């Protein structure tokens, strides 16, 4: 990889609070124009990692650069070129959309404020609602306003911390369409999410649990590296079948997906031996299935608990 392409290049970032390690030796490389998904359960260290990258937190140890600036010594330079969208809505509910954006532009010390606000309103489809109070907006429109505020100073890097939590599916899709447009323009996006469908829309992703980075790569690379083998089964009374399957040698996951069970494990031979008698039962239809990201991450969470409990 050409170092000139790297917007984020950090090694060994570590941060503790009150003696508890929140992020433990994070290595991450993100290319220009890439949408990089950052996944993990609550309390896994995602937000702490993002705040170290954008200069809001100083790592206890580790080194690296963000936007070419040292993440320890050049935090002010990083902040000027990063748009950070926090969890939850952090703008002013008693101000209109336009007033919120104008206030944000003042805080950035921008010139040509009116022109910048007009451009942000147009880009995010907010022109017709610009006089509406922010506190009256639905989750999806609040999300658009927050993104518009992040984009006012034309950042080179967007750090989005679970930006679509509590937003309806259409608003989530519209948001991701906009993120892909920004990436196509050369803006780099690091986004944390709990949604597997959103993770699959990222160019690459990483999964963090208990402060440790467990895997990274494209969706295909992450799934293939997991070594998980999955069978899908349909038929009557899957709840009873699920109870029979749990605890069998080689069966590490039994997960219902509507009218189908996904039965997974990492030892293909043991899994096959355990399922063989059940596959002879004409009441059920079995077929190999491609494991999904959810299968992979559930597997990782089980392994992480064993390691860090």
N, C-alpha and C positions, 0 to 999 in steps of 0.2 A: 504494500500500500504506500502511495506517495504521501509523505508527511505534509506536503502543502495542501492536500485535500482534507486534512483532519481539522475539524472545528473543535472537537473535544479529544484530548489525549492525556489521560491521567493514569497513574499507577500507584497502588497501595494506599489509596485514601482511607483514612481511619478516623472515626469520631466516637467519643464516649461521653455519656452524661451520667454523673453520679456513680461512676465506676462500672456502668453498664455499657457494653459496646453496642452502638447503634449501627455503625457501618464498619466492616472489618476487611480492610485491604482491597478496596474496590479498584479494579482495572477496567477502563472503558475507552473505546475509540469510536468516534462518530464522524462520518464524512460530511462534507458540505452538500446541502440539498437533500439530506437523508431524513426520513422519518423513522426515528428510533424509539421503539416501544420499551417501556420500563415497567415490568410487571412484578407483582408480589403481594402477599397478604398485608393487611393492616399491621403497622408496627414493624415492617420488615426492613425499614431504612431508606425507602424510596425518597421521601420528602427531605430527609437529612442529606442524602446524596445530591439532590437537585440544589439545595441551598448552598452546599459547598461549591458546586460547579459555578453558580452565579455570583459568588462572593459574599453571600449573606452569612455564611459560617466559615470559620477557619478550621481546616482539618488538624487533628492532633499530630498526624504523620502522613507521609505520602507526598507526591509531587505531580506536576503536570501543567498543562496549559488548556485554556478555554479561549477560543478565538485568537490564539497566538499569544495570550497574556498569561503569565504565571498565576496559578490559582491561589497562591498564598500572598504574593507581593504586589500583584497588579489588580486587585479586586475592583478598584474604582473604574479602571478602564473596561473591565468585563461588564460591570453593571450598566455602563452607558450603551452597550451594544446588545443587551439581552432584554427580551420581553418575557416577564415571568407572570404566569396566570396561576393564582393560588387556588387551593381547594375552597369551595364556597364563593359566594359573591361578596366582593370587598369594596364595591363602589358605594356611592351615596344614594340611598333610596328616596330622599326628599329633594333631590335635584333631577332635572330632566336628563334625557340621554345626551343632548348637546351640551348642557351645563357640566355634566360629568366629564365629557371628553375635553371641554375647554379647560376645566380645572386641572385635569391630568396634563394637558399641554403646558399650562402655567408651571406646574410642578417640575416638568422637564426643562423649563426655561427655553421653550421653543420660540423661534421667530415664525412669522407667517402662520400664526395659530389658526385663524379662521380657515385658511386654505387647507391646512392639515386636517382639521376637524371635518371639513366638507368632504375631503377625500376618504376619510375613515368611514363616515356615514354612508357614502355611496358604495364603498367596497363591500360593506357588511349588510347592505340592504336596509339601512336604518333611517333613511331620509324622511320617509312618511311618518315615522314614529319619533322624530327627534325632539318633539316637545313633550312627550310622555314621560311621567315620573318613573325613574328606574325602579322604585319600589313596587310599581304596579305591573311590571313585566313578568311574563311567564319564565320558567327556567331556561327555555331555549333562547328567548330574546335577551335575557340577562347574560347568557353565555356569549352571544354575539357582541353585546356591549363590552364585556370584559376583554374579548379578543381585540375589538377595535381599539380599546385603550392601550393594550399591549403593543399594538402596531403603530401607534402615533409617531414614535421616534425612529421608525424604520429599522428595527433591530435585525441583526444578521442571524440571531439564534433565538428560538422560542422554547421556553421551558414551561410545559403545561402539566400541572399537578392534578390529575384526575378531573379534567375539565368538563366531562360529560356526566358526572354523577347526578342522578335525579332528573335527567333530561329525557324527553320522549324520543322514541326511535327515529322519527323523521328529523327532528332537530339534531340528533346525533349524526345522522347521515349527512345532512347539510353542512354541519361543522366539519366533518371529515373531508367532504368535497373541497371545502375552503382550505383545509390544511394541505391537501395534495396540490392545490393551485399555488400555494405559497412555496412549497418544496420545489415545484417546477420552475419557480422564479429564482431558486438558489438559496432560499432561506432554510436553515437546518432546524429540525423540530425534535425535541426530546419530550416524549409524552408518557406519563404514567397512567395506567388504566387497569380496571378489573374485568373489562369486557373482552371475551375471547374473539368476538367478531371484529373488534377494533384492533386487537393485537395482530390479526391476520391482514390488516390493511397497512401495517408498517413494513418498511423495507427490511429492517432487521429488528431484533428485539433481544432483551436480556431479562432474566428472571432472578430476583433477589429474595432471600428468606433469611430471617434472623441475622441480618447484616452481611450475609455472604452472597456473592454472585455465584449462582449455581450453573447457569448455562447462558449461551448467547449465540446469535447467528440468525439466518433467515428462518422462516417458519419451517420450511422443509428440512433444513439442517438441524434445527432443534428437535423436531419429531424423530428424525432418523437417528440422531445421537442418543436418544432416550433408550433405544433398544426394546421398546414396548411392543408386544404382540397383542392384538385385540380381535376378539370374536364378537359378532353381533348375533343376538338370538331373539326371535319372535315366537309368540305362541300364547297359550292360556296360562293364567295365574302366574305371571312373572314374579310377583312378590314372594310366593312360596319357593320358586326356583332360585331366586336370589339368596334366600336363606340357606338353601342346600349348597350353593356355590361358595359362599363365604367360608374361608378357612380351609378349603381344599388346597393341596399342594400345588404351588405354581400360580394360584389365583390371588392376585394382589389388589385388584379393584373389581367391584361389581357396581356399575353405575346405570341407573335407569335414564333413558332418553325417550320420553313419551311411551310408545308401545314397544320399545326395543330396550334390551339390556346390552350394555357393553361390558364384556368380561376380559380383563387384561392382566398381563404379567410380563416379566422380563426373561423368564426361562421358558422358551417355546416348547421344549420337550416335556417338561413337567406339566405345563398348562395343557398340552395336547393329551397327555395321559389321563389327567383328571377329567377332561371334558369328554373323552371318547365314549364312556358308557351313556352319558346324558345325550350325546348327539345321536345315539341310536333310537331315542324316544321319538316316535312320530308326532307327538304333541307339539314339538318345537322345531323351528327352522333355524339352522345355524349357517353363518357365512363369515369368511374373513372380512375384517373391516380395517380401514385406515385409522390408526389412532389420531385423535385430535389434540389440539393444544391443551384442552382441559384435562384430558387423560394424562398428558405429560406432566402438567403442573401439579395435579393431585398426587401423582407418583413422587414428584420432587418434594412436596410438602411432607409426605410420610418419611422420606429419607432424612430431610432436614430436622424433623422432630427427634429422630433417633440420634442424630449427631449433636444437637444443641440442647436437648432436654436435661 
